[in-house]
């Protein structure tokens, strides 16, 4: 005996088997596998059922993933209704209803094949050509005779199936198909439905649009009977009534390609005034349309008006609530069946073996796997069978459950009256009902009239459940349609919780509570979706081609202003549109202000640098004749300090308001400070290099190393910079310009003209280029003299100064020129240039003079004259020291000393730092 858990594991294996219903069946085939793909309940009268248990398959597969709500909920609603009818002593007494339920897989062609099962009993079999191997007559398995069908869901499926069932006179009652085409009683005479057709729905949606004062809307339909016929009915009714114009009618392909929904959104945006979108689309298409609208940043733009396929469903709006906010949807009037909720929550693997898809639902609902034959091989969790619907999983009754039960009850009431008329109190099925005439049954169905409020007792105990949720009259008109009764919903978000709220209803006419409506903007005013509003100031009219009653109001964008009712013109370059865009006004002019953060920081650094430089100069002047000052080269030091001072000072004319005088100062001093500094440093490093290079060959001092010679060389280098500035003054006299292109933003309100000196980037490069050339050359000499002992000169501090300076200017170049396209270009470039100049000056001041000032002020005992040595002694000592350093790096310890004993003087140099001024030696 198999347990319930093992039984469902085997059942899942059977449901994985596929069989084409359209093929002939071997009469000797046992009947058990025949029902592995369907549900079969024994009964005196068998009803057929068509439900979309699975979604449409992909890549040629007929079926896809399980549909928990639209499939399993609806299917269980039919089983539940049959159970209630079979237990009801007043409805079909002594007659048991059975069922044969099939899966349509949401595909019309597949459903057509499946529906052939319903007509097998009505097809006569020709057994003359069939013989058994023993020669005996074959015994054919007698198929169930289906007297009526409940379903299908999709209109396209119902149309396909109805064409077959009418040939065999089998009545059909749909619980969800609403296509107006099915109201054609000449083509679909055996088709009925408990939901109103889309013609009523289209009228209700038109009444809603009219009540909102929306006279310009677009329509969106899923390809197929439901969507296309629904939109067609809406368009036709709107034309007949007048007052509503259709901007666009778009269709969603049955098999949409990637990016198709983005294209649909973009096409809808081509008519931006038609914000209201009337949708007749299936659930999946609605979800993807909303997703595309959110992906294209159109949240709050569209005003959705959804048909009953949207209704009050959560799945189309989950995780995209914001873009769906304010949507108005309609749904045939219904209510939740509390008895079904209790029934469904009580279902388990052990008490629901009749539903062959329940095990798959169990796995899908609880995210677990049932044994080795489970449908979820990748699920890490194993089902225990003790899970409970609504406790370990979320549960909400599907919207069409009531209509499924109404359809089953309509069929049962028709059979009950037929049994009462034909059997005349006969218990059970009488001979006259052993073979039910479908056309006769159809007449009873069309005359059904009952209220679906009922008192239903369930179970063997005395507990009863009152089903007073629906309270609607189930009737059919001459075309088999149910009357139009709709609830009007709006999707609203309040306190971060989203829900559908009933804002009205429609029964032949609209009853709408506008005060209960809420929109995404939070405004109580109803958004507009009209063909044409009067254009505001600053907008021009663009008449829609072929629709003279409609025009688009196009705002004069950018720097355009409204020149006339139909034209926009561009403002002059130095002007922008005024606030109303009816004229132009001058663009405001700005400059770098002293209180700007871009100015405060450079000025602060410059002030500190000026104070420090002044302190160093005062110290050097006061201690002008001390050894440290004399050893530093007094004349060249004052030139270098002048350049450092100018590097700090240039910050102020760079930030000051541009004028002819300020622009002149900028041109003169922009590169002059650097030129002073690096011309002096270059002269000093060149002098040191020439001295020690000469010393390698001769003890005679090189030429032009006296202070006078050094000053002449330095000012010769500086004169080149001054000559270039003079030529610049002559060729292009300094003046100011207003640059309207630097901050010409897309929004004219933010546009500004920048007052600046007429100094181009090329001019700036030329002005600083010469100083940078001096800096690079000085760096080369600093590298060449890096081996000279610091006892004899300041080559190493100069080297460190130049290395650091090069790094500063290497960082300056990408920052300065990389921000050429920035809206903050003026601020960034000015701050970068002034800070770079100040940092360069600070490096020179800190590395070359601060150590000397430190000794002069705090250690005066070291600032005393030392023993003078001749030029020859200095050069010889430096040469021997270099040679010693080189040999020490090439030989093991102890080998160098022997080699140098003959060359080096036995006297040991002083351990204290000796400051030597080469100017004290004769040339």
N, C-alpha and C positions, 0 to 999 in steps of 0.2 A: 504494500500500500504506500503510494507516494505521499510525502508531506506536501503542504501547500507551497512551500519554498521550492522543493524539487520539481513539483508539477509545473510551476511557472518557468523554471529553467528550461524544461523540455518544450514548453509552449513557445518560448521565444525562438527556439530553434525551428519550430514549425512555421512561425510567422515570417521567418527569413526566407522560406521557400516561395518562389514566384510561379504563377500559373496564368496563362492567358485564357480568359473566360471565353473568348471567341472560338477557341479550338474545340473540336469534337472530343467528347469524354468517352473513354473506354467503359462500356457497360459493366465490365467486371471489376472496375476500379472500386475499392472500398470507399465508402462515403466520408470516412474521418478526415483525410487530408483535404477534401473538397471545401471544408469550412475553416481551414487553418488561416485563411486570409479574410475571414468574415465572422460575424456573430450570428448564431442560429439559436432561436428559442422555439421550442415546440409549442404548438397551440392549435385550437380548432380553426382559427383564422390567422393567416400569416400576413403580416405587413412588411413591406420592404422599407429600407432606410438607406439614405445616401448622406454621408457626412465627410467633410474634409479632414479626416483624421491626420493626414500627413500633408505637408506643403508640396508644391510643385518640385519635381526633381530637376537636377541639373545634369548637363552633359549626357543627355539621352536617357537618364534614369527616370522612370515614371513617377517615383515618389521621393520626397526629400525628408526633412526633419519632421518630428512629431509636432502637432499643433495642440497644445494642452487645453486651451480654452475653447477655441472655435471647433476643435475636433472632439476631444474627450468629454468636455462639459456637455456639449449638445447631444452627443451619443448617449451619455448617461441619463440625460433628461428624457430621452425617448424610452429607455429601459425603465426609468423611474415611473413615467406616466403609464406604461403598460402594467407595471406592478400595481399601481393604484387602481387602474381600471379592473384588473383581474380580482382585486380584493373588494371592489365596490359591489355590494349586493343589488344595487339599483341600476347599475349600468351593465348591459350585456350579462344578465344573470345566467349562470351555468354555461357560459361561453368563454373560452380562454383565448386571449390574444397571444400570438407568437410573433416572431420577428426574424427577418433575414437582413442584416445590416452590412453594408459594404462601404469601403473607403474609396472616395473619388480622387484622392491625392491632388485636389485643387486643380485638376486638369480635365477639360471637357472631353477630349478624345479618350482618355483612360476611363472616365466615368461612363462613356458610351459602351465601352467593352464590358465594364462591370455590370451595367444595367441589363445586358443580355441574359444574365442569371435570372432576372425576374420573369422573363418570357419563355424560359425553357419548358415549363409545364404546358404551355399553350401551343408548342410546336409539335406537330405529329411526326413521329419517328418512322422511317421506312426501314423495317427489319428484314426485308426479303433477301437482301444481299449479305446478311450477317448470319454466320453459322458458327456454332461452337465446335471445338475439336472433336467432341464426342458425337456430334451430329444432332444434339438436342437444340431446341429453340433457346435463343439467348434471353436472359432476364435483365431488363434495363432497370437501373435505379430510378425510381420515380422522383422527379424533382418537386420541390415545394411549389404550390400554386400561390402566387402573390396576388392578392385582391386589390391592393392599393399601396402606394409608395409615399413615404414621408421624405421630402427633400426636393431638390438639393439646395445647397447654400448659394453658390454663385449663380448669377443669372445665365451666364454662358453655359454652365453645366446643365441647368434646368432646361434651357432651350434644346440642347442636344438630346437629353434624355426624353423630354416630352415628345419629340418627334418619333421616338421608338415606341413609347408607351401608348400613344394614341392609336397606333396601328393595331395594338392588341387590346384596346379599350380598357386600359388599367388607369384608374384615377390617380392623380398625383397632387399632393398638398405640400407646398413649399413653406418653409419657416423663415426664409431670408431673401429670396430672389425678388427684386423689386423693379426689374427692367420693364418699361412701358410696353415693349414689344409683346410680352407675355399676356397682355390684356386682349390680344387679338383672338377672339373666340372662334374664329373660322380656322385658324391654324393650330391653336393650342387649346382645343375644346375640352380636353380632359385635365387641364392644368388649373389648379386653384392655389390660393395662398392666403395665409393669415396675416400677412404684412401688407400695408398699402403700397400700390405701385408708385414708381418715381414721378408719374404725372401729378399725383397729389403732392409729392415731395417737392417737385419743381415749383408748383404753385405756392407752397408754403415758403420756400426759399425766396421766391420772387417777392412775396409779401414782406418778408424780413428785410430784403434789400430796399424795398420801397419805404418801409417804416423808418429805416436809418437815413433816408434821403440820399441814398447812393444811386446816382443815375449813370454811373460809368464804371463798369465792372469787367473783369476778365474771367474766363471759364477755363477749367483744367479738368481733363477727363482721362481715366485709365483706358487704354485700348481694350475694346470688348463691348459686349452688349450693355452691361451695367453702366459703365462710364459714358459711352457714346450716346446711348439712348437717353440717359438722364440729362446730359448737356443739351441734346437736341430738343428735348421737351422744354427745358428752361428757356432756350433761345426762342423757340416758337411762341411760348406763352408771353415772353417779354415783348416780342414784336407785335403780338396781337393787342396787348394792353398798352404798349407805348410807355414812354417815360424813362426807360432804361436802355442805355446803349452798351453794346458789347465791344470792348476794346480789342480783345484777342480771344481766340478759342484755341487752346493748345491741347495736344494729345500726348499722353505718356505711352511710349511703345511697350508692347507686351514683354519684350526682351530688351530692356534699356542697356545701351552701351555705357562704358565708363565715361563720366563727365556729362552724361545726358541731363541730369537734374540741375547741374550748374548752368547748362545752356538754357534750360527752362526758366530758371530764376532771372538770368540775364535778359531773356526775351520778355519776361513780365516787366522788367524794369524799363523796357523801351517805352512803356506807357505808364510813367510814374504816377500820374493822377488817378489811374485805375488801381487804387490800393486794394479794393475789395476783390477777392478771388473766390469764385464759386467753384467748389470742388466736388466732383463725382469720381472718386478714386478709391482704390482698394486700400486696405490698411497698410500694406508694405509701401505702396507708392506715397501715401500721405507722410509716413515717417521719413522717407528719403527726401521728399520735397522740403519738409521742415528742416532737415539736416542741411540741405543745400542752402536754404535761406540763411541759416545761422552761420554757415561756413563763409557766406558772402557778405557777412556783417549787415544783414537786413532785418535784424531783430527790431520789432516794433513798427516796421514799415507796412507790411501786408496785413490786411484785415480778412481773416479766413472765414468763409462760410461753408461749413462742411455738411455733407449728406449723412445718411444714417450709417454708412460704412465707417465713418469717424465716430459719430454718436458721442458716447461718454467713455470711450475706451482709453485705457492708460497707455497701452503699448505704443501708439503713434507719437505720444508726447514725452515719453520717458527720456530723461537726460537732455531734453531740449524744451523745457517748460517755458523759458523766457520768450522764445520765438513763437510759441503757440498761445501765449497769453492774449486774452481778448477774443479768441476764436469763438464764433457762434456755430453751434452744431445742432442738428435735429435728430430725433430718434422716435420711432413709433412708440406711442404711449405704452409703457410697460412698468413693471415693478419687480422687485426681487422676490423669488419664491423661497420663503424661509424653510419650508419643508424640504426643498431640494438641498439647501445648504446642510441641513442635518443629515440628510441621506448621503450626500457626497462625502462629507467629513467622516462618515462611519465606514466608508469603503476601505477594504484592505485586501491583501493578496489572498487571504483565506476565504473571504466571503464574496469575492467578485471574480470568480473563475470564468464566468460566462463572457466577460469582456476580454477578448484575446489581445487587445492592445493595452490593457491596464498595466501589465508588467513593464512595458516600455515607458508608459506614463510614470510609473513608480520610479524608475531609474532617472528619468528626466526631471521629475519633480523634486526628488531628494538628492540628486547628484551622486548616485551610488551605482553599484554594479550588482546584478543578480546572477551569481554563479558563473560558470565557465561559458555559458551561452548568452551572456548579457550583451545588450546592444551598445554598452559604453565600455569598450575594452580598456580605454585609457584612464578610467576612473579609479583613483586610489582607494576609495572607500567602498566597502562591501555592504550591501543592504542587509538589514537584520530582519526585515519583514514586520518589525514592530513600530515603524515610523507611523506618524499620524498626520493626515492632511489638515492643514490649518494650525498645526502645532509646530512641527519641524519645517513647515513651508508656508509661504503666503498663499492666501486663497481669497478670490473675489469672483462672485458668480458672473459668468459670461452673459452678455446682454441679450442674446437670443434664446436663452433657456426657456423663458415663458412662452415664446412663440413655437418652440419645438413641442412643448407640452400641449399648447393650444391646437397644433396640427394633429397630434395623436388623439386628443379628445374630440376634435371635429370628426375624425374618421370613426371613432368609437360611437359617437352620438348618431352618426349617419347609419352605422351598422345596427345600432340599437333600435332605431325607428324602422329600419328595414326588417329586422327580426320581429318586431312587434306587429308589423303589417303582414308579413308573409307567414310567420310561424304561429301567430294567434295564440300565444301563451305556451307553445310547445317548449318544454325544457331542453336547453342545448340547441344545437343546430338541427333544424328540421330539413327534410329532403329538399324543399324548395330553395334552401340556402346552401345546399351542399355544393352547388356550382353557381357562384354569385355572378350575375350579369354586371359587367363594369359600367355600362351605360346607365343601367337602372340605379346602381350605387351612386353614380355621379349626380343623378337627380336628387337623391337624398342629401348628398354633401352640399349641393347648392342651396338647399332649403334648411340647412342647419342653423339654429339660433340658440345659443346658450350663454349664460354668464359664467365666466371662469372663476368666480368666487365660489369656493366649495368648502364643505366640512369633510376632511379626509382623516380616516383612522388608519394608523399604521401599526403593525405588530400584533402579537397575540394578546398583549395586555390591553387595558382599557384606556391607554393614553391616546389622545387625539390631538391633531394639529389643525388649526384653523388657517386656511389659505385665503386670506383676505387682502392680498397684495395687489392683485391685478384689477379686479372690479371692472372689467371691460366686457362688452358684448361681442361675441364672436359670430359674425354673419358674413355672407358672401353675396355680391351682386351678380347680375346675369353673366358677367365675364369672369367670375371666380375671384374677384378682388375683394380684399377687406376694406372697410371704410378708412378714410384718412384721418388718423388721430396721432398727433405728434407732440412731444414735449420739446421745448426749445431750451438749449443749454448754452452757457458761456463758460469758457475755461478761465478761471480767475486765480490770481496769486495774492494771498493775504497773509501777512506775518510769516513769510517764507514757506507757507504751505499752499500747495496748488490743488484745486479740485474743480469739478464740473458743478455748476449751480444752475438750477432751473430758473429761467427768467421769463417763461411764458409757455403757451401751448397754442396749437393750431387744430381746430376742428371746423372745417369749411371756411373759417376765417381766423385771422391772427389775433391773439391776445398777448400783448407784450408789455412787460414792466420795465420801462426805460430807466427808472430810478434804481433798479437792482443791478444795472450793468456797470462794469468796471473795465477800464482800458489800461493799456500798458503804460501810458504817460501819466497815469494817476489823475488825470483830469476828468471831470464829470461830463464835459462836452463830448458829444459823439464825433469821432474823427470823420473827415470828409473823404469821399471818393466820388467826385463829380466830373462830368465831362470837361467843363471849363469854368473856372472862377475868374472874376475880373482881375486882370493883371495888376500887381502892385507897382508902386513907383520903383524904377530901376529894373523893370522887367519888360521884355518885348513879346509880342504875340507871334507865335509861329503856327499858322493854320495847318491842320492835318490834311494831307492830300486825300481827296475823296470824301472827307467828312467835314463839310463846311460849318457844321454846328459846333464843332469841337476845335480847340486850339490848345497848344501848350504854352504856358507862360515861362519863358526862358529868362533867367536873371542875367543881366549883363555882368559876366564874370570877369575876374582879374582886374585889369586896369581899363575896362570899358565902362562907358556911361550911356544912359538912354538918350539917344539923339531924337528919336521919334517913337511913335507907337509900335513900329515894326522893325526898327533898326537900333543897333548899338555901335558906338564908335570908340576908338582907342584914345585915351587921354594923351596929351604931350608927355614927353619922356620925364620931365621934371615935375609932373603933376600926377595926382591920383584921383579916383572918383570920390565925390563927397558921400556923406552918409546915406543919402537917398538915391545916389547914383543918377542924379539928374544933371550933374555938371561935374567940373573938375576943380581941384584945389591944390595948392602947392604942397609938395611932400616936406614934412618937417626935417630940419637939418640938425644933426647932432655932432658932438665932438667928445673927445676924452675929457672927462671932468676930474678935478683934483680929488673929489671925494669918492671916486670909483675904486673898488677893490683892485682893479687892474692898475691903478695909479698909486694907491697908498703904499703897496708893498715895494715897488721900485723906488719911490721917494724915500721911504724909511731906510732902505739899504744905502741909498746914495748919501743921505745925511750922516749915517754912521760912518760911511767911508770918508766923507769930507772931514769929519771931526778927527778920525784916526790919522788921515794924511796930514792934516794941519798939525796934529800933535807930533808926528814924526819930523816934520819940517822944522818946527820950533825947537825940538830936541837937538836936531843936527846943527841948527844955527847956533844954539847956545853952547854946544860942545864941539864947535867947528874945528878946533885945533887939537882935539884929542886923537890918540892913535887909531881908534876904531873908525871915526869919521874920515880921517885922512886915508886909512887903508881901504875904505869903501870907494874912494874916488869921489871927492866932494863935488866936483863939477858935474860929472855924469850922474851922480845920485840926485842932484837937484833937477836935472833935466828929466830923469826918470820919474821923480816925485811929481813934477809938473804934469807929465802925461797921465799919471795915476789920478791926479786931481781933476784933470779935464775929463777922464772917463766917468768919474762920478758926476761932474757938473752937467754933462750932456743930457742926463735924465730930465732935467727941468725944462729945457727947450723942447725936448721930445714930447712932453706931456702938456706943455702950455698950449693955449688956444692958437691955432695956426694964423699967421699973418705974414706980411712980407718980411718984417724983422725977425720973427721967430723962424721962418723958413730959411732965412739967410744964416742964422746961427746954427741951425741943424746941418746945413750943408758944410759949414766951416768946421764945426767941432765934432761931427759924427765920426769921422775917421782920424781926426787930428790927435785926440788923446791916445789912441792906440798907436798912432805913428810915432809920437814922442816916446812912448814907453818902449816899443820894440826896436826903434832906431837906436836908442841908448843901449838896450840890452844886446842888440846885434853888434854894436861897436865894441862893447866890453868883451863879449865872447870871442869876437874876431881877434881882438888884441891879445887875449889869453892864448888863443890857438896859435897865433903867429909867434908869440914869444917862445912857447915851448917847442914848436916845430923848428924855429931858428936855433934853439939851444941844442937840438940833436946834431946839428952840423957845425955850429960855431958858437963861441962864447960872446960874440958881438951881438948887441941888442938890435932887433929889427927897427925899421923906420916907422915913423908916425905912431908912436906909442905915448907921446907926451900928452898931457891934458889938453893943451891947445889943439893938437892934431885930432884928438878924439872929439872935441867939440865941433871942429870943422866938418869932420866926417858925419857926425850925427845930424847937424843942421843941414848938411847937403842932402841927406836922405829925407829929412822932413820937408825940405823945399820942393821935392818932387810931389808930395801930397798937396802942398799949397798951390803949386803950379796947376795941378789937375783941377783943384777947386776953382781957381781963377778962370780956367778955360770953361768950366761948367757954368760959371756965372755969366760969362760972355755969350756962350752959345744958347743958354736957356736961363734967362733971369728968373730968380725965385718968385713964385706966386702961389696963391691958394686955388684949390679947385673943390667943387662939391661932387663927390662920387655917388651917383644915384644907383649904380649897379651893384655895389658891394652888399647892401642890405635891401635889395629889391626882392622881397619875399612874394610868395604866391598870393598871400592875403595882403591887399593894399593897405589895410589898416596898420599892419606892422612894418610897412615900408619906411625907410629913413634915408635921407641924404647925409653922407659923411663929409664933413669939412676937413680937409687935409692939405698938406703941402704937396705940390706937384713933384713928388719924388717917386719915380717908377722903381720896380724891382731891379731893373738893369742898372739904373743910376746908383741904387744902393749897393749893388754888387761891386760896381766900379769904385765907389767911395771907400768901401771896406776892403776891397780886393788887395790894394797895395799894402795896407796894414797887415792883412793876413799873410801876404807874401813875405813881409819882414819877419812875421812871427814864425813862419815855417823855416825860413833861412836861419833865424836865431836858434830854433830847435835843432837844426842840423849841426850848428857849431857847438851847441850844448852837448850833443851826443859825442862829438869829436873830442871835446875836452873833459869828458866824464872821468877819465883816468887820472887826471891831475890831482895830486893830494890836496885835500881841503885845507891843509896847513898853510898852503901858499896862495890860495885864491878862493873865490866864491863861485867857481864853475858849477859845482854840484847843486847848490841852491838855485842857481839860474836854470839848471837842467830840470829840476823838479818843477820849477815855476812854469817852464815852457811845456812840459808834458801835461801838466794839469790844465793849462790854458788851451792846449790843442783839444783835450777832451771836452772842455766847455763849448768850444766853437763847433766841434763835430756834432754835439748834441743840438746846438743852436740851428744848424742848417735845416735838418728835417722838420723841426718844430716850426720854424719861421715860414718856410716855403710849403710845408704840408698843410698849413691852415689857410692857404690862399683862397679856397672856395668856401670857407666857413663864414657864417653870418657874423661871428664875433672876430672877424679877421683883424680889424683895426686894434682892438683891445689886446688880443693875444700877441700879435706881432710887435706892438709897441712895448708891451711888458717883457716879452722874450728878449728883444734887442737891448733894452736898458738894463735888465737884470744880467744878461751875459756880459755887457761892458763892465758893470759893477763887480761881478764875480771875477773877471779877468784882472781888474785892478786890485781886488782884494787878495787874490792869490799872489800877485807881485809884491804887494805891500806886506802881506803876512810872512812870506817865505824869505824875502830879501832884507827887510828892515826891522821887523818886530824883534828878531833875535838880537840885533845890534842895540836897539832901544832898551831891551831888557837888561843887557849887560851895562849899558851906560847908566841907567837909572838905579838898578838894584845891585849891581856888582861892579862898582867903580874901581875896586882893587885890581880887576883884570884889564882895565883901560889905562895901561901904563906903557911907556916906551920900552921896547925890547932891543936886544943887540942887533945892530944893523949889519946886514951881510951884503956882500957885493952881488951884482947881477950874476956873475960867474958862479958864485957859491950857491945861489938860489937855483939856478938852472941845473947845476951838477947834482945837487941834492934831490931835486925833483926827478931827474933822469935816473939816478940810482934807485930811488924809491920805486919807480915804475918797473925798472928791470928786476928788482927784488920781488915785486908782486907777481910778475910774469913767471919768474923761475920757480917761485914757491908753489905755483899752481901746477907746474910741470914736473917737478922733482920730488922724491920722497923727503921726509923730514931729515934735516941735518946735512943735506948735500949742497944746499945753496950757500950756506954760510962760508964754506971753504972757498968757493969761487969768487965771492965778493970781498974776501978779506983784503985783497990787494988793491981793490978799487975804492973801497969806502973808507972814509975817514974814521979813525978810532974814537973820535969824540962822539958821545951819545947825545942826540937831540933832546931838547927840553920836553918834558911831558905836558907842559902847559901849552895852550893854544897861542901861537905867535901870529900876529897880524902884520902883514908885510905889504907896504904900498910900493908898487913898482915905480911910481912917480918919484920916489926918493932916490932912485938910482940914476946915475948918469947914463945917457944913451951912447 
